[in-house]
Amino acid sequence: MIYLKKLLLFLLIFSAKLALTAQVKLPALVSDNMVLQQNAKVNLWGWASPNEKINIQLGWSDTAIETAANADGNWKVTVDTPSGSQKGYTITINANNKIVLNNILIGEVWICSGQSNMYFPVGKEEGTWKTGVKNYQEEVKNASFPNIRLFTVLINASPKPLDDVIGSWKQCSPESINTFSAVAYFFGRELYQKLNVPIGLISTSWGGTKAEAWTSQNVLEKDISFLPILQQDAKNEKLYQEKLEAYYLASINQQIASAANAPKLELKKPKKEANKTSYVLYNAMLYPIINYTMKGVIWYQGESNSGQANLYRTLFPAMVKNWRDDWKQGDFPFYYVQITPHKGQTPDIREAQLFSLKTIPNSGMAVTTDVGDANNIHPIDKQTVGHRLALLARAKTYNENKLVYSGPIYNHMKIKKQKVQLFFDYADSGLKKEGETLKEFEIAGEDQIFYPADAKIDGKTIVVSSSKVKNPAAVRFAWKAVPEPNLFNNENLPASPFRTDDWVDKVEKK
């Protein structure tokens, strides 16, 4: 009798454990309050017992979807979504357990990624670099947009690709916006106000990170120009392990010495910055979300790659191609910020970003030379940055055809005796200056010695000259760490810094 009771107890426990492991589970992104991309074939996915049958009922369709987990317990279905509206829906998933997802909206979904200037929140956090945006108190107070939904991916790093992230969808409110990405919010708010459909913003960013951390190991290993990055990672790891070994040896010796009442020394265990290694953020903060169907990406990064700006010319486009290949949504829109001037940066990284306009299909760049802070790498005017990214999306993705979305971009030059005439794209309505004279233009001859130039607006062009340069060969504009340019088009969008030469070494200005 006792044996039978123990057997029954065992079977009950075993059955309970089996039922628990057999339950359908969903990734963090597929949850209450989410926004699904409108008029699209979107993915729903998760995990279950091997071969478990799953029934999905969509709130906007009368037809149920039947599927089953594969032998590894993974399942994924593609469903059609209607046009976006303010209407909320439910999704019911029935298997060995039942999950009901509530308050789901259909609209536009954007991924928002990069380093600290993308992470930078709307509100202020005392005692940190998170100082809040310009007029942050008013912005937070007025952030009641329940049909804008926010998802922040918890920072994480991994040497191997992960299945899921940590985070949850939240309705936009003064409480939730306080810690959410400011650039993402101002971008999404403008889209919401212009498109009048729900907006879903997925913020996956981490301060102080390089583009290679957001790129897959496979992509980095296949390109010989990226192998030195991985080689340096290996050196850094070896150095860390050596320091760790020395620390443990010192700890052993100290414990032995303490037994003999010797003075105790303070030992510091070496720390490893988790986000400084290649591909670890791709594995932990990007790979787990690539099933989620979206419209496009906004990106604010480059500060941490400024020391290798020439490599960034190929690394950045390779990262974007990596994302597009893995997302399997074609050349989705990829709009990025040209980093703002700061005393710790060089002009070369902005040039690398400018060149990427030609190497990354379906891309756009927001110029921010007029909203930087020489002494603060986290300038607080994130409203302008979000607005300029939204201009790109409105014009290029949502077909506001007459909307000018870029400031002047240098196209070509003509040398006319002692003068150089500069021609620009995105200057159809004309050029203008703020202040009495155009600033930040320099001119040089073949001797590569640059002199401050006289620059004048001539219709849609700029004419540059200097009495010290009789035979001009090159012009540079805003070519320094912290320029203060004042050239705009008539839509008040600033011109990108540029140079007409590709000289390796710049001779000091006279």
C-alpha positions as CSV (number, residue, x, y, z in Angstrom):
1,M,0.0,0.0,0.0
2,I,2.8,2.4,0.9
3,Y,4.5,1.4,-2.4
4,L,1.4,2.3,-4.4
5,K,1.1,5.7,-2.7
6,K,4.7,6.5,-3.5
7,L,4.2,5.4,-7.1
8,L,1.0,7.6,-7.4
9,L,2.9,10.5,-5.9
10,F,5.8,10.1,-8.3
11,L,3.4,9.9,-11.3
12,L,1.6,13.1,-10.2
13,I,4.9,14.9,-9.8
14,F,6.1,13.6,-13.2
15,S,2.8,14.5,-14.9
16,A,2.9,18.0,-13.5
17,K,6.5,18.5,-14.7
18,L,5.6,17.1,-18.1
19,A,2.6,19.5,-18.4
20,L,4.8,22.4,-17.3
21,T,7.5,21.7,-19.9
22,A,4.8,21.1,-22.6
23,Q,3.3,24.5,-22.3
24,V,3.6,26.8,-25.3
25,K,5.9,29.7,-24.7
26,L,6.2,33.0,-26.5
27,P,9.2,35.4,-27.0
28,A,9.1,38.7,-25.1
29,L,8.2,40.6,-28.2
30,V,5.1,38.6,-28.9
31,S,3.1,39.8,-25.9
32,D,0.3,42.2,-24.7
33,N,0.4,45.7,-26.1
34,M,2.6,44.9,-29.1
35,V,2.2,46.6,-32.5
36,L,2.3,44.4,-35.6
37,Q,3.3,45.8,-39.0
38,Q,0.3,46.7,-41.1
39,N,-0.4,45.2,-44.5
40,A,2.3,42.7,-44.2
41,K,3.0,39.0,-43.6
42,V,4.2,39.0,-40.0
43,N,5.8,36.3,-38.0
44,L,4.4,34.8,-34.8
45,W,6.7,32.2,-33.2
46,G,7.6,30.4,-30.0
47,W,8.3,27.1,-28.4
48,A,6.4,24.0,-27.4
49,S,6.8,20.3,-26.9
50,P,8.1,18.5,-30.0
51,N,5.3,18.0,-32.5
52,E,2.8,19.7,-30.3
53,K,-0.3,21.0,-32.2
54,I,-1.0,24.7,-31.9
55,N,-4.2,26.6,-32.8
56,I,-4.0,30.4,-33.3
57,Q,-7.0,32.7,-33.5
58,L,-6.4,36.2,-34.8
59,G,-8.7,39.0,-33.6
60,W,-9.0,40.4,-37.2
61,S,-9.7,37.1,-39.0
62,D,-12.4,34.4,-38.7
63,T,-10.0,31.7,-40.0
64,A,-8.0,29.9,-37.3
65,I,-4.4,29.0,-38.1
66,E,-3.2,25.5,-37.4
67,T,0.5,24.6,-36.9
68,A,2.7,22.3,-35.0
69,A,6.1,22.5,-33.3
70,N,9.0,20.8,-35.0
71,A,11.1,18.0,-33.5
72,D,13.1,20.6,-31.6
73,G,10.0,22.3,-30.2
74,N,10.2,25.4,-32.3
75,W,7.3,26.8,-34.2
76,K,6.7,29.8,-36.5
77,V,3.7,30.9,-38.6
78,T,3.3,33.9,-41.0
79,V,0.0,35.7,-40.8
80,D,-1.5,38.5,-42.9
81,T,-2.3,41.8,-41.2
82,P,-4.9,44.4,-42.2
83,S,-4.3,48.2,-42.5
84,G,-3.4,50.0,-39.4
85,S,-6.1,51.6,-37.2
86,Q,-6.7,52.6,-33.6
87,K,-8.7,49.4,-33.0
88,G,-7.2,46.9,-30.4
89,Y,-7.2,43.2,-31.1
90,T,-6.6,39.9,-29.2
91,I,-4.7,36.8,-30.3
92,T,-5.5,33.5,-28.7
93,I,-3.1,30.6,-28.8
94,N,-4.4,27.2,-27.9
95,A,-2.2,24.1,-27.3
96,N,-1.7,22.1,-24.2
97,N,-2.1,25.5,-22.5
98,K,-3.9,28.7,-23.6
99,I,-2.4,32.1,-24.1
100,V,-4.5,35.3,-24.8
101,L,-2.6,38.3,-26.0
102,N,-4.5,41.6,-25.3
103,N,-4.5,45.2,-26.5
104,I,-2.7,44.5,-29.8
105,L,-2.5,47.2,-32.4
106,I,-1.7,47.1,-36.1
107,G,0.5,49.9,-37.5
108,E,4.1,50.8,-38.2
109,V,7.1,49.1,-36.5
110,W,10.6,50.5,-36.4
111,I,13.8,49.1,-34.8
112,C,15.9,51.8,-33.1
113,S,19.5,50.9,-32.4
114,G,23.0,52.2,-31.8
115,Q,25.1,53.4,-28.9
116,S,24.5,55.9,-26.1
117,N,23.0,58.7,-28.1
118,M,20.2,56.3,-29.2
119,Y,19.9,54.9,-25.7
120,F,19.8,58.4,-24.2
121,P,16.4,58.7,-22.5
122,V,13.8,61.5,-22.6
123,G,13.9,62.0,-18.8
124,K,16.7,62.8,-16.4
125,E,18.4,60.4,-14.1
126,E,20.2,62.2,-11.3
127,G,24.0,61.6,-11.0
128,T,24.4,60.1,-14.4
129,W,25.1,61.1,-18.0
130,K,21.4,60.8,-18.6
131,T,20.7,64.5,-18.2
132,G,17.3,64.5,-20.0
133,V,16.5,66.1,-23.3
134,K,16.0,69.8,-23.9
135,N,12.8,70.8,-22.0
136,Y,12.6,67.3,-20.6
137,Q,10.0,68.1,-18.0
138,E,7.5,69.4,-20.5
139,E,8.3,66.5,-22.9
140,V,7.7,63.9,-20.3
141,K,4.5,65.6,-19.0
142,N,3.0,65.7,-22.5
143,A,4.0,62.1,-23.6
144,S,0.5,60.6,-23.4
145,F,0.2,58.6,-26.6
146,P,-1.4,55.2,-25.8
147,N,-1.2,54.1,-29.4
148,I,2.5,54.6,-29.5
149,R,4.0,51.4,-28.0
150,L,7.5,51.1,-26.6
151,F,9.8,48.1,-26.1
152,T,13.3,48.5,-24.6
153,V,15.5,45.5,-25.0
154,L,17.4,44.9,-21.8
155,I,21.2,45.3,-22.3
156,N,22.9,41.9,-22.6
157,A,25.9,40.3,-24.3
158,S,26.5,36.7,-25.3
159,P,29.2,34.8,-27.2
160,K,26.5,32.7,-28.8
161,P,23.2,33.6,-30.4
162,L,20.3,33.7,-27.9
163,D,16.6,32.8,-28.5
164,D,15.0,35.7,-26.6
165,V,15.5,39.1,-25.1
166,I,14.2,40.6,-21.9
167,G,11.7,43.4,-22.1
168,S,8.0,44.2,-22.4
169,W,5.7,46.4,-24.5
170,K,4.4,49.5,-22.8
171,Q,2.0,52.2,-23.8
172,C,3.6,55.6,-24.2
173,S,2.9,57.6,-21.1
174,P,4.8,60.1,-18.9
175,E,5.8,57.1,-16.8
176,S,7.1,54.9,-19.6
177,I,8.7,57.6,-21.7
178,N,10.9,58.8,-18.9
179,T,13.5,56.0,-19.5
180,F,12.8,55.4,-23.2
181,S,15.1,56.4,-26.1
182,A,14.6,60.1,-26.8
183,V,15.6,59.9,-30.5
184,A,13.3,56.9,-31.0
185,Y,10.4,58.6,-29.3
186,F,10.7,61.9,-31.2
187,F,11.0,60.0,-34.5
188,G,8.0,57.8,-33.6
189,R,5.9,60.7,-32.3
190,E,6.2,62.6,-35.6
191,L,5.3,59.5,-37.6
192,Y,2.3,58.9,-35.4
193,Q,1.1,62.5,-35.9
194,K,1.6,62.4,-39.6
195,L,0.4,58.8,-40.5
196,N,-2.4,58.6,-37.9
197,V,-1.7,54.9,-37.3
198,P,-0.2,53.1,-34.2
199,I,3.6,53.1,-34.0
200,G,5.7,50.4,-32.4
201,L,9.3,51.3,-31.4
202,I,11.8,48.6,-30.4
203,S,14.8,50.2,-28.8
204,T,17.9,47.9,-28.7
205,S,21.0,50.0,-28.0
206,W,23.9,50.1,-25.6
207,G,26.3,53.0,-24.8
208,G,30.0,52.8,-25.8
209,T,29.5,50.1,-28.4
210,K,31.2,49.6,-31.8
211,A,29.5,48.5,-35.0
212,E,31.4,45.2,-34.9
213,A,29.5,44.3,-31.6
214,W,26.3,44.5,-33.6
215,T,27.6,42.4,-36.5
216,S,27.5,38.6,-36.6
217,Q,30.6,36.4,-36.1
218,N,30.1,34.8,-39.5
219,V,30.2,38.1,-41.4
220,L,33.3,39.3,-39.5
221,E,35.2,36.1,-40.1
222,K,34.5,36.0,-43.8
223,D,36.0,39.4,-44.6
224,I,39.8,39.6,-44.3
225,S,39.6,43.3,-43.5
226,F,37.6,42.6,-40.4
227,L,39.9,39.8,-39.1
228,P,42.2,42.2,-37.3
229,I,39.2,43.2,-35.2
230,L,38.7,39.6,-34.1
231,Q,42.5,39.2,-33.6
232,Q,42.4,42.2,-31.2
233,D,39.5,40.7,-29.4
234,A,41.5,37.6,-28.8
235,K,44.4,39.6,-27.5
236,N,42.2,41.5,-25.1
237,E,40.6,38.2,-23.9
238,K,44.1,36.7,-23.3
239,L,45.2,39.8,-21.4
240,Y,42.0,39.7,-19.3
241,Q,42.5,36.0,-18.5
242,E,46.2,36.7,-17.5
243,K,45.0,39.4,-15.1
244,L,42.4,37.1,-13.7
245,E,44.9,34.4,-13.2
246,A,47.2,36.8,-11.4
247,Y,44.3,38.0,-9.2
248,Y,43.5,34.4,-8.1
249,L,47.1,33.6,-7.4
250,A,47.4,36.7,-5.3
251,S,44.2,35.8,-3.5
252,I,45.6,32.3,-2.7
253,N,48.9,33.9,-1.4
254,Q,47.0,36.4,0.7
255,Q,44.9,33.7,2.4
256,I,48.0,31.8,3.2
257,A,49.6,34.9,4.6
258,S,46.5,35.8,6.6
259,A,46.8,32.5,8.4
260,A,50.2,33.7,9.6
261,N,48.6,37.1,10.7
262,A,50.3,39.0,7.8
263,P,48.8,42.4,6.8
264,K,46.0,42.0,4.4
265,L,46.3,43.8,1.0
266,E,43.4,45.1,-1.0
267,L,43.0,43.1,-4.2
268,K,40.9,44.3,-7.1
269,K,39.4,41.7,-9.3
270,P,39.8,42.6,-13.0
271,K,36.6,43.6,-14.7
272,K,35.6,42.8,-18.3
273,E,33.3,45.2,-20.2
274,A,30.7,42.8,-21.7
275,N,29.8,45.1,-24.6
276,K,33.3,45.7,-26.0
277,T,33.7,42.4,-27.8
278,S,32.7,41.8,-31.4
279,Y,29.3,40.2,-32.2
280,V,28.2,39.8,-28.6
281,L,25.4,42.4,-29.0
282,Y,24.3,40.9,-32.3
283,N,23.9,37.6,-30.5
284,A,22.0,38.9,-27.5
285,M,20.2,42.0,-28.6
286,L,19.6,41.6,-32.3
287,Y,19.5,38.0,-33.3
288,P,16.6,37.1,-30.9
289,I,14.4,39.8,-32.5
290,I,15.0,39.2,-36.3
291,N,11.8,37.2,-36.5
292,Y,9.8,40.3,-35.7
293,T,8.4,41.8,-38.9
294,M,9.1,45.6,-39.1
295,K,9.2,48.5,-41.5
296,G,12.7,49.8,-41.1
297,V,15.6,50.8,-38.8
298,I,16.9,54.0,-37.4
299,W,20.6,54.0,-36.2
300,Y,22.7,56.4,-34.1
301,Q,26.2,55.2,-33.7
302,G,29.8,55.8,-34.8
303,E,31.4,57.6,-31.9
304,S,33.1,54.4,-30.7
305,N,34.4,53.7,-34.2
306,S,35.8,57.1,-34.9
307,G,39.4,55.9,-34.3
308,Q,39.1,53.6,-37.3
309,A,37.0,55.7,-39.6
310,N,38.5,54.2,-42.8
311,L,37.5,50.7,-41.7
312,Y,34.0,52.0,-40.9
313,R,33.5,52.7,-44.5
314,T,33.2,49.0,-45.2
315,L,32.2,47.7,-41.7
316,F,29.0,49.8,-41.4
317,P,27.6,48.7,-44.8
318,A,28.6,45.1,-44.0
319,M,26.6,45.3,-40.7
320,V,23.6,46.7,-42.5
321,K,23.7,44.0,-45.1
322,N,24.1,41.4,-42.3
323,W,20.9,42.6,-40.7
324,R,19.0,42.7,-44.0
325,D,20.1,39.2,-45.0
326,D,19.1,37.8,-41.6
327,W,15.7,39.7,-41.4
328,K,14.8,38.5,-44.9
329,Q,12.7,41.6,-45.6
330,G,14.8,42.8,-48.5
331,D,16.6,46.2,-48.5
332,F,14.3,47.7,-45.8
333,P,14.8,51.4,-45.0
334,F,17.9,52.1,-42.9
335,Y,18.2,55.7,-41.7
336,Y,21.1,56.9,-39.6
337,V,22.5,59.9,-37.8
338,Q,25.8,61.5,-38.9
339,I,27.4,62.0,-35.4
340,T,27.4,65.4,-33.9
341,P,30.6,67.4,-33.5
342,H,32.6,66.8,-30.3
343,K,36.1,67.6,-29.3
344,G,36.9,63.9,-29.0
345,Q,35.9,63.0,-32.6
346,T,37.6,63.5,-36.0
347,P,35.9,64.6,-39.2
348,D,36.9,61.3,-40.9
349,I,34.0,59.4,-39.2
350,R,31.4,61.8,-40.5
351,E,33.0,61.4,-44.0
352,A,32.7,57.6,-43.6
353,Q,29.0,58.0,-42.8
354,L,28.6,60.4,-45.8
355,F,30.1,57.8,-48.1
356,S,27.8,55.2,-46.8
357,L,24.9,56.9,-48.5
358,K,26.3,55.5,-51.7
359,T,27.2,52.0,-50.4
360,I,24.0,51.3,-48.4
361,P,20.9,51.0,-50.6
362,N,17.7,52.6,-49.4
363,S,19.4,54.6,-46.7
364,G,19.4,58.2,-45.5
365,M,21.5,60.3,-43.2
366,A,20.4,63.0,-40.8
367,V,23.1,65.8,-40.5
368,T,23.5,67.2,-36.9
369,T,26.3,69.7,-37.1
370,D,24.1,72.4,-35.8
371,V,22.8,70.6,-32.7
372,G,26.1,69.3,-31.2
373,D,28.0,70.2,-28.1
374,A,31.8,70.4,-28.2
375,N,32.1,69.4,-24.5
376,N,29.2,66.9,-24.2
377,I,29.2,63.8,-26.4
378,H,25.5,63.4,-25.5
379,P,23.9,66.7,-26.7
380,I,20.4,67.2,-25.3
381,D,18.6,68.4,-28.5
382,K,17.3,65.0,-29.5
383,Q,14.1,66.6,-30.8
384,T,15.9,67.9,-33.9
385,V,17.6,64.5,-34.5
386,G,14.3,62.6,-34.2
387,H,12.6,65.1,-36.6
388,R,15.3,64.8,-39.2
389,L,15.1,61.0,-39.1
390,A,11.3,61.3,-39.4
391,L,11.7,63.5,-42.5
392,L,13.7,60.7,-44.2
393,A,11.0,58.1,-43.4
394,R,8.1,60.4,-44.4
395,A,9.7,61.2,-47.7
396,K,11.4,58.0,-48.7
397,T,9.3,55.4,-47.0
398,Y,5.8,57.0,-46.8
399,N,6.0,58.8,-50.1
400,E,5.6,62.5,-49.1
401,N,7.1,63.3,-52.5
402,K,7.4,67.0,-52.1
403,L,9.1,66.9,-48.7
404,V,12.8,67.8,-48.7
405,Y,14.5,65.4,-46.3
406,S,18.2,66.3,-46.5
407,G,20.4,69.3,-46.3
408,P,22.9,70.1,-49.1
409,I,25.2,67.2,-50.0
410,Y,28.3,68.0,-52.0
411,N,28.1,66.6,-55.6
412,H,31.0,68.0,-57.6
413,M,33.2,71.1,-58.3
414,K,34.4,73.2,-61.2
415,I,37.7,75.1,-61.0
416,K,37.5,78.5,-62.7
417,K,40.9,80.2,-62.6
418,Q,41.4,81.2,-59.0
419,K,37.9,80.2,-57.9
420,V,36.1,76.9,-57.2
421,Q,32.4,76.5,-57.8
422,L,30.8,73.8,-55.6
423,F,27.6,72.0,-56.7
424,F,25.2,70.3,-54.3
425,D,22.3,67.8,-54.2
426,Y,19.2,68.8,-52.1
427,A,19.7,72.5,-52.9
428,D,16.9,72.9,-55.5
429,S,15.2,75.6,-53.5
430,G,18.5,77.4,-53.0
431,L,21.1,77.8,-50.3
432,K,21.3,80.2,-47.4
433,K,23.6,81.1,-44.5
434,E,23.0,82.0,-40.9
435,G,24.9,85.1,-40.1
436,E,26.8,87.6,-42.3
437,T,29.4,85.3,-43.9
438,L,29.7,81.6,-44.7
439,K,32.0,79.9,-42.4
440,E,34.2,76.7,-42.3
441,F,35.3,76.7,-45.9
442,E,39.0,76.1,-46.7
443,I,40.9,76.0,-50.0
444,A,44.3,74.6,-51.1
445,G,46.5,74.2,-54.1
446,E,48.5,71.1,-55.1
447,D,50.8,71.9,-52.2
448,Q,48.0,70.6,-49.9
449,I,48.3,73.7,-47.7
450,F,44.8,74.8,-46.7
451,Y,43.8,78.5,-46.1
452,P,40.5,80.0,-44.8
453,A,38.4,80.7,-47.9
454,D,36.0,83.4,-48.9
455,A,32.8,81.7,-49.8
456,K,29.7,83.2,-51.4
457,I,26.3,81.8,-52.4
458,D,25.7,81.8,-56.1
459,G,22.2,80.5,-56.7
460,K,22.3,76.8,-55.9
461,T,26.1,76.7,-55.7
462,I,29.0,78.1,-53.6
463,V,31.9,80.0,-55.0
464,V,35.1,79.7,-53.0
465,S,38.5,81.5,-53.3
466,S,41.5,82.8,-51.4
467,S,44.1,85.4,-52.4
468,K,46.7,83.0,-51.1
469,V,45.8,80.2,-53.5
470,K,46.4,81.1,-57.1
471,N,45.7,77.6,-58.5
472,P,43.1,75.9,-56.4
473,A,42.9,72.1,-56.3
474,A,40.7,71.2,-53.3
475,V,38.1,72.6,-50.9
476,R,37.1,71.4,-47.5
477,F,34.0,72.3,-45.5
478,A,33.6,71.9,-41.7
479,W,36.6,69.6,-41.8
480,K,37.5,69.5,-38.1
481,A,36.4,67.9,-34.8
482,V,34.1,70.7,-33.8
483,P,33.1,72.9,-36.8
484,E,30.6,75.6,-36.6
485,P,29.2,75.6,-40.1
486,N,26.3,77.9,-41.1
487,L,25.3,76.6,-44.6
488,F,21.7,75.4,-45.0
489,N,19.2,74.9,-47.8
490,N,16.1,76.9,-47.7
491,E,14.3,74.1,-45.8
492,N,16.7,74.9,-42.9
493,L,18.5,71.6,-43.1
494,P,22.3,71.8,-42.6
495,A,24.9,70.9,-45.2
496,S,27.0,67.8,-44.5
497,P,30.8,68.3,-43.9
498,F,32.9,67.2,-46.9
499,R,36.2,67.5,-48.7
500,T,36.8,67.4,-52.4
501,D,40.2,65.7,-52.0
502,D,41.3,62.3,-50.7
503,W,44.8,63.4,-49.4
504,V,46.1,61.1,-46.7
505,D,48.0,63.7,-44.7
506,K,46.7,67.2,-44.3
507,V,49.4,69.9,-44.0
508,E,48.8,72.3,-41.1
509,K,46.8,75.4,-42.1
510,K,48.6,78.7,-42.5
